[in-house]
Structure formats: C-alpha cells, structure tokens
Amino acid sequence: MKDLHSHILMGIDDGSKEQKESLEILKKAEKEGITDIMLTPHYIKNTNWSENNLGKQNKLAELKEEIIKNNIKINLYLGNEVYIDEEILKLIKEGEIATLNGTRYILIELPLMNELQNTKEILFNLVTNNYIPIIAHPERYHYIQTNPEKIEEYLEMGALLQGNYQSLLGKYGQKAKTTLKILLKNNKIQFLASDIHRKTDEYYLKKTNKKLEKLIKNKKTVEDLLDGNFEKVINNEIISI
C-alpha cells in the first residue's frame, strides 16, 4: 500500500509529537507492507498548525536521515492537509503550503459540520489555476452524509476524493461508514488512506482488504485506490474518473 494522508511529521500538528514517535509509526507501517507515505500535516491559517514549507522540509530531512539509520524501507513525500481557505493560491506562492510532492495535486480539508458557502468557488479557482484538489475524507462531512449525491458538484469541477479506509471499520461512526460504502460502490473515491496520527493508532490493513474484497469486485479498482493513483499523484500524472 501507498498512503496518501498521514500526520507522521513530528511536532507540527495533532499528529506525531516527536521524532521517536514518528519512527515507531513508520516501523509499524513497514510491518503492514506500506512502502510509500505522503506526509500531510494540517495547515490551518492563523493557528498553531501553520508550519511553512521551509520548516516542513527541514523536519522531513531529519526524519529521512533517521529512517536510513533505522533501516526503515519506506519512501516519504511532503504535502499538507490544507483547511479550505480563500487564500490558498497566495499561500502556495508564498511557500506556506505544500502541494503533494510539489505537483499540481493538493489535499484539501473541508469543515466537518457545515459547508462553506464559497467552497465551490475556491475549488473552481484552484482548478482554473491548474491545481487538482483532492478532498480529504468526504465521508466524515455531515452535509455529505446527509446527501452523498452532493459530492457530484465537486467531482464535476475536477476535484478528486480521498476516503479514510478505517471509516469502513466504523472508526468514525456508522454514518461515515455508510457514506464511504455508498461512494465506493458508485466509484466516486480515487484514494483510500490511513489518516494516521499517533503511535497508538493501528493500520488494520488486513481487515480493510477483506472489507474491500466484499465491497468492490474489480481488483484493479482496489489496486488504484491503495496504490496506483498514489503513483500518478507523485509523478504529476492525470487521474481519469
């Protein structure tokens, strides 16, 4: 598996607090068979979770040095989980926000409870400026849970969707579980990722794979969700939906 969404970069957000914890998570990931991880710390403007790119790159360099010392065979890439904001384009240009591995792809988080009135305008602005927004865990947003068809508005303007696979195991409640199943059955999701935060979290990939085998009969689709589309992102290739 290749993991598009994680909070392993230490000391930046509500994820890993220190290098030691990051290494413990990475060792656990390697045992699970994960080969590549996108580090996507939260970026929320005007909060404590707003480390700029230089700070993130320095921490990434430190972590890469340690994984070599510890013989951990995982490739790391840098990005952000960016809380939706009208100034995203400006923040990218100013070196505050990291797109995924420096590509046109950017991971966007929306409000959990109520949709912003200008959500579509912000996403459209990104698309028209040659960025491809990937919406993080849509199954967790209450307005999508209430009306899963609403996600079509985002897909039609060129956004992609990344589900948290542990939603299928009930981690975020029954509504999130049901919503992700609906989106997967209707081929609306392009990525499944862990969104792992702390060393106490588990990956549960074996359980997830069993769920996916029952839910999705096309093996190629499952491979794309867990692996193939990640490769396209880091290589800045187009993903067809």
PyMOL commands that set and color helices and strands:
alter all, ss='L'
color gray80, all
select helices_A, chain A and resi 19-31+53-69+88-93+100-102+119-128+138-140+142-146+148-156+165-169+174-185+205-215+219-234
alter helices_A, ss='H'
color red, helices_A
select strands_A, chain A and resi 2-3+36-39+42-43+75-78+81-83+105-109+132-136+160-164+191-193
alter strands_A, ss='S'
color yellow, strands_A
deselect
rebuild
show_as cartoon
